[in-house]
Amino acid sequence: MKNLKLLWPLAAACSLTFASCNKDNDGPDTSTTVTFESATLPDAGYINNTSYTEQGVTFNNVYDVQGQYMSAGFAVSKLHDKVTAGFNNKFSVYGDGGAAGSTNFAVCYYADYTTITTGVNDAYFSFGAGVEKKMLSVAVCNGTYAFLSVREGDNFAKEFADGDWFKVTFTGYNAAGTKTNAVDYYLADYRNGKNFVCSAWTNVDLSGLGTVNKVVVSMSSSDSGEWGMNTPSFVCLDNLKFDLPDVAQ
């Protein structure tokens, strides 16, 4: 019994040493998460007239000063009205706030028709010139405007039926401007008997983009016409996570 008692501290020490070695082998967590919580929002509940930078990532914004509206890019919001339909509620998420119980989030507007006519998509986030990071994930949720339009239709868009779909696409580019890869996520999917509309924050794996300098955000829908998408081209993003690039051995 005495020998057993002496062995316990030794076993515990060995266990701690093993755990410590494992932790060292795994290395420290070098990932960074953009939460949008550092944004101070006005009483209106959103900012839609300027770009936003956090943790070295800039989310672009194209604002029409004369018309006083965001024509492409990102707004930062805390609105979560899940009842009011239509364009005037375009900055609300169909949820109770930001991802993981937070307050703020980003709202991306993809100017579909402008992209079709000019070939330029002004909805993207990027690191500084020459800077590349390894993409990990982002939390995604439908905005109320798009969610209710898909479920009920509106003055421009149809109520979704069998075969319809609505998706967001993340396309990565390295510092040289070369496309790395693209990742799709279906915000609504009525194909093959499904009846899904994203109504809660969902983590999307962006690791397939690899190491990037810039990520362009676009949207597409089965409900489209001559002028582009009829489905509202808005999506909410939060908790963008990235890491240091891999170092060649």
Salt bridges, closest charged atoms under 4 A:
ASP96 OD1 - LYS82 NZ 3.22
ASP164 OD2 - LYS158 NZ 2.99
ASP184 OD2 - LYS167 NZ 3.37
ASP189 OD1 - ARG191 NE 2.79
ASP189 OD2 - LYS194 NZ 3.60
ASP246 OD1 - LYS134 NZ 2.88
